Amino acid sequence: MTPRKILVVGGGGREHALAWKIAADSTRPNVYCAPGNGGTARVATNLPISATDLDGLTKWAKANCPDLVVIGPEAPLCAGLADRLVAAGIRV
């Protein structure tokens, strides 16, 4: 079975906790954080994409086909990131 790809959007403590718990799953998914932080770098691959860069996040998701995107901060949610990703066929 191919490991799942999970993208966690955000760079705060909440996103660190999410990435840490997701990475600890027994299926050993590949976890990516955008932009992430020093703590997420221990359990995931940090991406140089701001949590508010909707175009950049959508472009990365289309190119890399994550199995799931978890959005932590309110700002990208309010700006419509989830809607964009769903419209592109990405699970959020």
Summary of the structure (lengths in Angstrom):
residues: 92
radius of gyration: 11.9
end to end distance: 21.6
largest distance: 35.1
contacts: 290
relative contact order: 0.23
helix: 41%
strand: 20%
